Amino acid sequence: MTSAHAATESDAPRTAAEGPATGPAAGASAPGITGVLRARRLLRGLLDPTPLRSYPALDRRLGARVLVKHENLQPTGAFKVRGGLVLLSRMTPGERSRGVVTYSTGNHAQSIAYAARATGAPCTIVVPEDPNPVKAEAVRALGAELVEAGSDLDGARVRAEALAADRGARLVSPGDEPDLVAGVATAYLELFEEAPDLDAVLVPVGGGSGAAGACIAARAVAPGCRIIGVQSDASPAAHDSWRAGACTSRPNRTRAEGLATGRGFALPQSVLRDLLDDFVLVGDEDIRRAQWWAMSEARTVAEGAGAAALAGARAVGDRFRGGRIAVVCTGGNASPEELRRCTAPG
């Protein structure tokens, strides 16, 4: 996607009346495929498509033809940059001038910081204390203010909400934002255009925007493909919310930062309840092994969340033996500690 983007009425900034900056309206609806196509038009010329590659060693390990979608090669090292650019580009100039505040364990933070720099918006990111140093430094390098608060994502959320209210800034939820879902769904349009005959796609789930985007794209262009979410059993809030049919809170103990959410998010859950085919839990040790497989067999550095889909593919491997599946490497921003763990014996 290298041509310059030409704004249209459908993907120009929103023109809501100026007023206090807020997040999306309560009960905001998830985008349909039209919204995803508009997001792809907006991103044309801003981001290049990411590669979809196969690795014989992974095929042998999983007993299936395995395609890896390399969202770790995005400019921020993760798929979420798609959503950040869509959301910030569609804000009004007045909203952008007041700035944005969000909370994140890292990749969403980089996405919003990157998009804020691209659109000239002041940006504050609240992260849990003792963040991944790779992600924290990346946020600072993009010019955003980094605030550490709380022991987990919920603690960071409380501080972010207070900062946004004090400053009159736009609070950006990591999950309950239609523009974020539409943006990340463009990754799955790319995937299905290259591989329209897949049996299944496995998607890591933290807040659930990526899995929701995968479901929306699959329903429209690959209805025969099964979408399977994967989350750590140490932080199963999204999985348990999907099973229960209502957003729930759960302990949040995983080492995989991108999966570390303690509660379900309403907007992605509304999509997953209707469209997700299955949802599996894997252990942090399974994810660690999958990081090593990615490194040794696919020559790919994947952070924990980025390797979770591969761990999930191993967990459900018997269902698709001899078939064609895809896993999404959603991010490659592994900390030095993660890299040491995934290369350790055992």
Secondary structure, 3 states (H helix, E strand, C coil): CCCCCCCCCCCCCCCCCCCCCCCCCCCCCCCCHHHHHHHHHHHCCCCCCCCEEECHHHHHHHCCEEEEEEHHHCCCCECCHHHHHHHHHHCCHHHHHHCEEEECCCHHHHHHHHHHHHHCCCEEEEECCCCCHHHHHHHHHCCCEEEECCCCHHHHHHHHHHHHHHHCCEEECCCCCHHHHHHHHHHHHHHHHHCCCCCEEEEECCCCHHHHHHHHHHHHHCCCCEEEEEEECCCCHHHHHHHHCCCCECCCCCCCHHHCCCECCHHHHHHHHHHCCEEEEECHHHHHHHHHHHHHHCCCCCCHHHHHHHHHHHHCHHHHCCCEEEEEECECCCCHHHHHHHCCCC
